Amino acid sequence: MTQILVTLNEDVAAHTVRKAIELLRGVASTVVFQNKGNTDKKTLRQQKRVKESLERAFDELERAKRGEHTLMSEEEFMEQLKAEGLA
């Protein structure tokens, strides 16, 4: 499945664009997300932390695929979390 992200100006009626996209052949579904322009600092910090964590995990997987690194087992991961007081 391929996804396309479309960003609209606020003055464009999202429902008309959505209906037009739904008429295209091969479109399985459409979803409208409202961007709240006033995101607080705590949410921005959390989003940044999640992004960085996912990037590190992706890099680790890529290194493992190339044979540069071995991944932890589930048991090792849980032991590490317990040692850090997170589990």
N, C-alpha and C positions, 0 to 999 in steps of 0.2 A: 504494500500500500504506500502511496506517495501522498504527502501532505504539502499544501501551499498556504503560506501565511499572507494574508492581505491586510494592509493597514489603511484605514479610511480616515479622511479628514472629518472633523466633527460636524461639518455642515452637510455631509452626504448622508442620506437616509440609508442606514444599514440594512433595513428590511428589504428595500428594493434591490440592492446589490446582492443580498443573500438569495432572493428569489431568482435573479438572473443566473447566478452561479449554479443553483439547483437544476436549472434547465439544461445545463451542459451535459453532454453524453459522458458517462463514466463517473459522475459525481456520486459518491456513496452517502455522504452526509455533510451538513454544514453546521457550524457552531459559532455563536456570536459571543465574544468576550468584551466586557466593558473595562477599559483601562481607567482606573481611579488615579488621577493625576497627583493626588496628595498622599503619597505613601509615606508613612512615618519612618523615623530613623531606625527604630527597632526592627521593623519589617525589612528595610533595606539591608541592615546588618545580617539578618537571618538569611535573606536571599543570597547575599555575597558568600556567606559561609557554606551554604548548600552548594552553590556553584563551584567554589573552590574544592569542596570535598568530592564532588562528582568528577571534576577535572583530574584530581589526584587518582581516583579510582580508575578512570579511563586510561590514564597514563600507565598505571600499574598493570592493567590488563594487556595493554599494547606491549609493554616490556616482557610480560610473561609469554605472549604469543611469539615474540622474537627469541625467546630462550634466554633472555638477560636476567630473568628474575623468576623465582618460584612463589606461588601464592600460598598463603596460610591455609591450613585446614580449618574447618569449622571449630574444632576443639581449641586450636591455638588462638583463634580469633576471640572466642569466649573467654579464654584465660586472660588474654590481654585486656579485654573490657573489664573483667573482674579486678585485675591488678590496678586499673585506672579508676576503679570505683564507679564505673558506668553500668555495670550489670549486677 
